[in-house]
């Protein structure tokens, strides 16, 4: 049962500015820099999902902004954000059991009716709960970007307490079924390898990049399970890729990759970040 509670910011002032005017200006500057990084990128199709990182804005904010710039000004009725749980393990998938998430830019209402459909379709796998939401940053850091990029929207915050293969594909199946026919944007929240030397990280991360570029969520799941690569939100990424295909996406494009060494200059132990877009191509002619 959903409760009349609001999930307050947990990492504002740490991962991103907690002063609205400063936060607004910082995101605006990141959007303005997108063209200098990837050029005047156009997606010839209908965007169903994006994959973006969730570290502090000084490290991964620009990478996230590249993905969000492609949906700026678009209208979606609902955004479904799927994230890992960094701070607590639980053997389930949770949707926040409150009415909204708050950021310094305001409140975002949770689409309870849609969330209830997802929970029912989960048949015990998905539950209304605060597990994975209380201090978790992997949903929260995306929300100011969404607030700046989109007009009014509701959202559904989903946290995977366990990323075992059957949970990932079942969640993808459920989202694909429940969201069919809706005007929805899916967001997979993930960083890549953690704390390897720069050159090692690039090799690991290229495996994830290639799997996403090929739109091959089964290969990505297999590579993650065999420890050929790392992504803290690998499960959410697999689920979103699977769901996006069910919603008609037939093309995946990695927009940008970097790691913390590119930002700080310290390449001894880095964290990798990418942004990608999944879309349904428009037939020409």
C-alpha positions, 0 to 999 in steps of 0.5 A: 500500500502506498503511503503519504510520504515523500522521499527526501534527497539523500545526496544533494549537496554531496553528489550534486548541488543542493541549491536550486539556482546552482543546480539549474545552472550546472545542468544547463552548462552541461547541456550547452557543452553536449554539442562540443563533445558529440556534435549536433547528434540527431536520433532518427527514431523514437527514443524508448530508453536511455542508459546513463551513469549515477556518480557525482556530477563532477565525475559523470554528470556530463556523460549523463547530460549527453543522454538526457540532451536527446530527450530534452523538450520531449513529452513523456507521460511517465519515466521508469527509472531502474537502478541497483541497490548499493547500500542494502541487499534484499531478495526482491525488486522494490518500488518506493512505497511513498507518493513522490521523490523530492529534489532541490528542483521540486517534487516528482509524483510517483505514478501509483496506478502504473506502479500497482500494475507492475507490482501485480504483474510481478507476482511476488517478485516486485513489491512496494517497499522502502528497501533500496530507496532510503539512502540510495543515490542511483535513482536520485541523481537522475531526477534533476536531469529529468526535471530539466529535460522534460515537461511535467511527468510522473515516474516509477522508481524501481530498485533491484535488490538482487540482479540475478539473471532470472530477475533481470529478464523477468523485470524486462518482460513485465515492463515490456508487457505493462508499458506497451501502448504507453508514452514512456521513457525507460532509464537504466542507471549504471556505472561501469568498472570500479577502481582498476587502472585506466587501461584495464578499465577501458578494456573491461568497459569496452565489453559492456559498450560492445554488448550495448551497441549490438543491443544484445542483453543476453550477451551482456548478462552472460559477460557480467555473470562470467565476470568478463566485465563489470557494471553496478547497474548491469542488471537494470541495464539488461532489464531495460534493454529487454523491455525496450525491445518489447516496446519496439526499440530496434537500435542501440547507440552508445553516445559517449564513454569516459572514466573518472581518470579523464576527469581528474587526471588520476588514472591509478584507480578509475570508475567508468561511465557511458551514456546510450540511447535505445530507439525505434528507427523511423523508416525512410522513403 
